[in-house]
């Protein structure tokens, strides 16, 4: 691992970023009971495919008028949409550092920052809404589950239905009270670490002690360790300090080491996390991978020459970090398969790809003639019957077998007569809300829905 050292006088370089504009004036009241947690989600950014219903043009008109008034006032402008009060910004934004989708409007409500385009629905897989959730809102909501429910309720109240969601950023952290950051930095400088992470940046305040360390800075996975108390003294964010003392620290602290992971979409996808549902299901496994395989502090300098670093004993300081994450998110011994093609393959996506090719073939077959659903389904069946006739049943089965091998498909002993088996689709568990694609009966459910729908079409 390469290590660089930055010296500075006034900033530890590790400040948290709230969504643009920070929490709105109508941030929801604290909803949780006083229970101490060792950690939690710190920042979430989610891209959404939202289907707007009702008077969408009227909604756009309201937002445009408020945006114009905000520009004149050089600030934000309040506007009501149904029972929801929005604080509209004076300008829009393009996501992804200027490379992503453009959003004409930005507004805040309920402690959330929403970015919204002028599209009434998503254009294929391009989102038309994005939501940014900061640490204050996540602490008030006791985590992403409650906050995500609030996001959907707000959009529903405005006439929007969430069709799909994709996490573009997820930050998870723990706080270790009365623990100096210098202990972490010194172990890294002594090269007592193992894992996939390769670069670290240590920060020191001139005339003072170490203030923080960043590992994997600028990459899809980044780990930051810094003094949260020191940061709050500089930012003077009294609301955040009050929440941390109440729910995280159990009272005022002189110092508290914050251990925080920031995951970008590229890393999340490699770990099988696409939606909020995926994240809730795989969160503890993701943390297990991050704290065990991606980076780990060890009790002695590892023997790199013999490549036996995985067996090096974990340092007690890092054991404390792992225990803090486990106490919050739950403990697991299961790993996450990084950059595995199995976790990236989504049967719904594959079906949609095949759908496009199949519909194009039918359209060419009938010369672009308009077709109702029953006739269209018959033509699709005709296409597959043609392929089966051309290839022959045995060759057709061989083609499937070649694909099945990619997924290590095999029946369990004693299940030769079973038409549906969990081992037939081992990768289904790595996929989020895939509709009818459930582990117990993937083909049966698809067939049942298809026949039911076909009956309705023929009525």
N, C-alpha and C positions, 0 to 999 in steps of 0.2 A: 504494500500500500504506500502510495506517495503522500507526503504530508507537507502542507504549506502553513505558514504562520502569518497572521495579519495583526498589526499593532494599530490601535486607534485610541482616541482620547474620550470621545463623547458617546459613542454608540457601540453596543455589543453586536450589532448586525444581525440580531436574531428576533426582531419584533414580529409579532403576529400581524397578518393582514386581514382586516375586516373587509367584507364586501363593500364596493364603492358606496360612499355616503354613510356607511355605518348603520346601526339599527335605527329604524324610523321612529318618529315621535309617538307613533301609536303602537309601539312594541307591546306584545302581549304581556300580562303580568306573570310573575313567577308561578308555575303550575305544580311544582314538585314539593314533596315533603323534605324535611331536613334529614338526609341520609348521606353519610360520607362515602365517596367513591374514590378509588385510587387513580382513575383516569376516565377518559371519554373521547368522543369525537370532538374535533376542534374546528375544522372547517370542512364544508361540503359544497361542491358545485355539481349540479345535475342538469344535463341537457334533456329537454322534454319534447315529445311529439304531442301537441295539444289540439284537439278538435274543438273549435269554437262553435257554439250553437247560439240560437237566438239572434238578437240584433248586433251582429259583429261590426257592421259598418258604424252603428251608433257608438260602440265602444271605442273604435279607432278615432272617431270624431272627437270624443271627449278627451282622449289621450293627446291628440294633436293640439287641441285648444289649450290644455293644461301645459303642454311642452312649450308652446309659444309664449304663454304668460310667464313660465319659469325662466325663459330666455330673457324676457324684458326685466325680470326681477333679479336676474343673475343668481338664481338659486333653485328652489323647488316649489312646486305649486300643488296644493291639495285639490283632490276631486273625488267625488263619491261615485262608486259603481255598485248599485244595489245597496246592500248594507255595509260594503267594504269601503273604507277610506284609504285612498292611495296618495302618496307623496311622489309626484312625477318630477323627474330630473329634466334639466334644460337641454339635454342632448342624448343621442343614442350611443351605441358602441358596437364595434366588430370584435368578436371573440377570437381566441387563439392567437393573441398578439397581432391582430389585424389580418390574419389569414383565414379565420373561420367565418361562420355565418354572421350576417349583419343584423342587428336588432335596432329598430327605429326608436323604441321607447324603453326607458328604464324607470321603474317605480318601486317604492318600498311600502310594505304593509305587513303588520303582524311580526315585525322583526326580520323579515325576509327581503332580499333584493331580487326583483324579477327583471329579466331582459326579455323583450317581446318584439317579434317581427310583425309585419303587416299581412302575413299569410294566415288564412283561416284554418289551416291545418299543416302538418309537416309535409314537405316535398320529398317523397321517398324516405330516406334515412336522415335528411337534414332537419334538425330541430327548429321549431318556430318559437320556443320559449326556453329560457334558461333561468335557473334559480340559484342564488348564492346564499349560503347559510353560514353565519359567523359563529364564533365561539360563545358569545353571550347568549344568543338564541338557543344554541345546542345545550348549554348548561341549564338554562331556564326550562327547557323541554325534557331534560334528563336523557338526552341522546337523540340520535337520528330517527328512531322509530316514531316517536311522538311528533317530531318536527316534520317528518315526511307526510304524516297524516294531516297535519295542519296545512301544508302546502297544497295538497290535493283538495282540501275543503275550501281554501281560499279561491283556487281556480274554478272549482265547481260553482261557488257563489257568484263568480263573475261570468259564468256561462261556458266554462272550459272543461273538457273531459280529457284526462291524461291517457293517451293511447299507449305510449311506451316511455321509458326513462333510461338514460345512460349516464352513469357517473363519470364526470371528467376530472374530478379531484376529490380525494378523501384524505383527511388528516386525522391521525389517532395519536393520543398522548397519555402519559402518566406523569404525576408529580411526586417527587420524593422529598418530603419536608426535611429541613435541616441537614441537607447533604450538599457539600461543595462541588461545583462543577469541575474544579481542578483535579479531583480524583479520576474522573473519566479521561480528561486530557492527558494526564501523566501516563496512564496505562497505554493510550494510543501512541504517545511519543516513545514509549519503551517498546513499541511494536507487539504488545500483548493483545493481538486481535486476530481473528480468522473470519473467513467468509468470502462472499462474492464481491463485496464493496472494495474499491481499489484506491480511492482518493479521499483525503480528509483535509479540512481547513480548520486550524485552531486559531482562536481569537484571544488576544490579551489586551487589557486596558492599561495604557502606559502608567507606570507607578503603582499598579494594583495587581490583582491576581488574574488567572485565566477566567474569561467570561463566557466562553462557549466553543463548540466544535460542530462543524457541519461535515457530514459524510455523504458522498454521492451528489454533491451540490450541482444543480442544473440538469440532473438526470431524471428518469421516470420514477426512481425511488430515491428519496433523500431522508436522512436521519439528522435531526438537530438536537443538540443537548446544550441547554443554557440555563441561566439563573432567572427564573420567572419573577421572583421578588424584585430583582434589580431592574428588570424590564418595566414592571409596573410603576416603580418609583420614577422612571424617566417619562413614561407616557401619561402618568397621573390618571389612569382609567379607574376611577373609584368604583364604578359599577362592577367591572370585571374582578377587581380585587375583592369586593364584598362577596361575590359569588364563589370565588375560589376559597376564601376563608370559610365560607359557610358549608360548601359541598365537597371540597377537595382537601383542604388543609386542617380543618377543625379549629381554626383560629388564626390570628396574626403570626407570621413567620419572619425570621431574619433572613432566611435564604431557603430556596426550594429548587431542586434540580428538575427541569422539565425535559423529558425524553419524548421526542415527537417525530413520528413518521409522516412524510408527505408522499402520497401515491398519485401519480398522474394516470391518465386513461390507458396509455400503453402498458404500464405495469399491471394495472387492474385487469385488463383483458387477458394478459398472460397468466394471471392467477385464476381465471374463470369468473371474474367479477365484472358483470356488465351493468346490471340494474341494482336498485336499492335492495330488492329481494335477494339477489345473489349475495350482496354484501352482508346482510343480516345472517344468512345461512353459513357463509364461509369466513366470517370475520375472525373467529378464534384460530382457524387454520392459517389464515393469512398472517396473523400476528406470530404464530408459531414459526412459520417460515422466516419472517423478518428477524426475529430475535434469536433463531437457531442457525439458519443457513446463510442468510444474507450478511449479517454482521453479529459478532459475538466477542466479548472481552474474555480473555482466558487467564488462568492462574500463572502461566509462565510463557516465555517466548516460544512460539511453536517451532517444531522441527520442520522447516519448509523443504529441506533437501530430501527427506524421506517421505514427504507427502502424506504424513499421517496426522494432519492437523485436526481432522474431525474428532479424534479421540482426546484432544487436549482438554483438560478439565476446565470448566467454566469458572471464571473469577466470581467470588462471593458478591461483589458489587453488581455484576450483571445478573446473578441469580436474583438479587433483590428487584432489579428491573423486570425480569420475567415474571416474578411473583406478582408484581403490581399490575402488569397487563393481564395475567391470569385471573386475579381477583376481580378485575373489572369485566373482562370479556368472556371468561370461562377458560378452563384448561383443557388442552387436547394433546394427544400424542400423534395425531395425524398430520401429515405434511401436505404442502401445496406443490403441485407439479408446475414448475415455472417453464415458460416457453414450450409447453407440451402441446402438440397439435390436437390432442384429444380434447383438452379443455377448451380449445378455440372453435371446435366444430359444433355448430348449432343446427339441428335438423330442421328447424323452422326456416333458417336462412337458406339452407340447401333446397328446401321445397320451393321457396320463393324464386330461387335462381332457375330451378327446373320449370316452374310455372311459366316464366317468361319465354323460355325456349319452346315449351309445348304450345302455348297460345299463339306464338308466331307461326309455328308449323301448321296449326289448324287454320289460321287466317290465310296462309298461302294456299292451303288445300282447297278452301271454299272461295278463293278469289276476293277476300275482304268482305264477304257477305255478313250482314248483321245476324247474330244468333242469340236466341234465348238460352237460359241456363240449361234446361234439359237437353236441347239439341247440341249445345256446346259440350256437355259432358259425354254425350254419345260419340261426338267426333274425337274427343280426347281418347276415349276407349278404343276407337277405331285405329288411332295412331299406335297405341300400345299393342293391339292385336296384330297390326302389320309388322311391327318390330319382332314380336314373338314368332310370327310365321316365318319371317326372313331368317331369324337366328336359329330357330328350333329350341324346344324346351330345354334340352341338355346344355346347349351353349348359353342360353339365357341364365340358367342356374349357375353355370361356371362364371359368368360375368358378375353375378351377385356375390358368389363366393370370393372372388378376387377383391371386391370392395369390403366384404365382411372381415377379411383377414387384417385389414388396416386397423380394425377396432378390437382385435384379439377375440372375435366372437366365437363362443363355444358354449355348448350346453353343459349344465352341471350333471354329474353322475346320477343316473336314475331318472333323469328328466327327458329321456329320448322321445316320449310321447306327448310331452307338454308343448302346446302351441305358443305359449308366451312364457318367457323366463327372464328373470332379472338380468342374467348374464348376457342375454342377447343384445341389450343396449346399455353397456356399462357406463357410457359417458352421459347418460341422461341426468344423473345426479349432479353433474357439473353445469347444468343449464338452469337458468332462472325460470320465470313464469312462461313456460313454453306452451300454454294453452292445453290442447289435448295430449301433448307429448308427456305423459306421466310414466313413471317407472313400471307400475303394475298394470300392464295391458295396453301398450302403445298401439299395436295394430288393431286390437278389438275396439278401442275407443274411436279411432279414426273411422273404422268401417261403420260403427253405429251412428255416428254423427252424419256421415255421408249419406247413409240410407234414409235417415230421418229428414235431412234437408232435401233429398231427391223426392221424397214423398210430398213435401210441402210444395216443391216446384211444380209437381205434376197435378196438384189440386186445381 
